[in-house]
Amino acid sequence: MKYISTRGNSGEYTASQAIEKGICNDRGLFVPKKFPKVSLKEIQEMKFSDYKEVALNILRRYLTDYSEEELKECIAVYDETFSHPEKTPIVKLKDDVYVLELWHGPTLAFKDMALQIMPRLFTKAREKNNTKRDSLILVATSGDTGKAALEGFKDLKGIKVVVFYPANGVSDVQRLQMQTSLGENVEVVGVNGNFDDCQTAVKNMFLDEKLNLALNKFKLSSANSINLGRLLPQIIYYFKGYLQLLRDGEITLGELVDFSVPTGNFGDILAGYYAKQMGLPVGKLMCASNKNNVLYEFFKTGTYNKQREFFKTMSPSMDILVSSNLERLIYHILEDGRALNKLYNEFEQTGILTLDTESLKKIQETIVPDHASEEECLRAIYETFDKNNYMLDPHTAVAMNTALKNKSRKTIVLSTANIYKFSSSILKAFDLEKNNEFENIEILKKLSKEDVPLNIKKLNSLEILHNRVVDKEKLRDVLKKL
Ligand SMILES: *Cc1c(COP(=O)(O)O)cnc(C)c1O
């Protein structure tokens, strides 16, 4: 399997080269030249496979320059660091809705599904490509990617990680998780700005030749969801979720299932699109946005306009105005790097992108967009608990709202975070919120009767190791001092 740039001017790469590079020289993103197919018969044969077996079956079709032995070594991580034997347990709620829990990894958000395995894929990529220089991995985070990357890459040889997060745009637990990170090779920097400022700064640093020259002892890379090593492992749980329903007798082979996905950078839902292209019987992919509903508008009208007000919401990991992975979806629809290049050049200059009507129609056959206000998010939390005795975090609640509004068949809601990452927001739905985050955790525990994960419990006894905050114009200076 070979990988090419969405913008058409970068030649062909192996998977390991693409994972190590992160982003193409022409500013495009790596995409597979074609989608590997999985037949219904093969899906049937996987019915009783465990997570690791499904992972191997999917990844070996994409990572063709990794040996089966190497893939198994990477995939073993799911047994080592995930707390649930099923890795992604599925919970049946009322009204044909199922919740697929993607937060049983060490940092308690779905980012671990990819960021636990990606450092292993990355390390093997460095070996394969005979990379001698250290890798410098730049991460922009809206809250969860940062900690997941810090955890995944900590103390790996030959790799340094710098995380930029919006200083005032993450939850208390998210911030503490990052600020207390251990590891000789990690830096965490708060930014006076929002996620888009962090992401844009990181993208520009990549393409800044002067800076690259100054940093020439490093090879730059990215652990953001634009990296192929993030995208591919996320395909696995779409298959696994479907297989779990098949195994449990909830669906029959070939029956279509819809997925509702709480969306920010469009990475999670894009993996669902890949699963569908591969042959998984996926009906609709519901793209659930919060009050930052730029994607909703795009999928309704065909025009993406990033020039708009930015809202801080209760689902901060979705507070994004520029959804990077959308570029990949548009590429797969257009199948024409030159046309995409034109669109994105325009977008980079004007902040506006308009898709032709025919392409938009094609997208609308699969993607159903919706968005939830803050009130709707709280109502989804309250009503789901009231009706099902099941507590949602605010991100999953946004997807639940979308699922219930648009449901036409059995629907899997992807649950992307453990509730204790967002206790105070959740308690707002019940009017029980207090000022202190750790007090809120206790209140939420009494209410939900869910165990508090150890990694959250111990947070307030850990030492703050990283408390630097810099202006968004000064991010380069951080790197110059490495
Ligand atoms: C990152 C994140 C999302 C959004 O996922 P994207 O791949 O960026 O669309 C949703 N919920 C949570 C909890 C997240 O951490």
The ligand as a MOL file (V3000), in Angstrom:
LIG
                    3D

  0  0  0     0  0            999 V3000
M  V30 BEGIN CTAB
M  V30 COUNTS 15 15 0 0 0
M  V30 BEGIN ATOM
M  V30 1 C -10.5760 14.8120 20.3040 0
M  V30 2 C -11.8950 14.5880 20.9010 0
M  V30 3 C -13.0670 14.6550 20.1320 0
M  V30 4 C -13.0550 15.0460 18.6760 0
M  V30 5 O -12.4110 14.0960 17.8550 0
M  V30 6 P -11.8530 14.5480 16.4340 0
M  V30 7 O -11.1090 13.3700 15.9140 0
M  V30 8 O -10.9510 15.7230 16.6870 0
M  V30 9 O -13.0160 14.9210 15.5910 0
M  V30 10 C -14.2630 14.3900 20.7600 0
M  V30 11 N -14.3350 14.0810 22.0780 0
M  V30 12 C -13.2370 14.0200 22.8350 0
M  V30 13 C -13.3840 13.7040 24.2810 0
M  V30 14 C -11.9760 14.2470 22.2860 0
M  V30 15 O -10.8790 14.1700 23.0490 0
M  V30 END ATOM
M  V30 BEGIN BOND
M  V30 1 1 1 2
M  V30 2 1 2 3
M  V30 3 2 2 14
M  V30 4 1 3 4
M  V30 5 2 3 10
M  V30 6 1 4 5
M  V30 7 1 5 6
M  V30 8 2 6 7
M  V30 9 1 6 8
M  V30 10 1 6 9
M  V30 11 1 10 11
M  V30 12 2 11 12
M  V30 13 1 12 13
M  V30 14 1 12 14
M  V30 15 1 14 15
M  V30 END BOND
M  V30 END CTAB
M  END
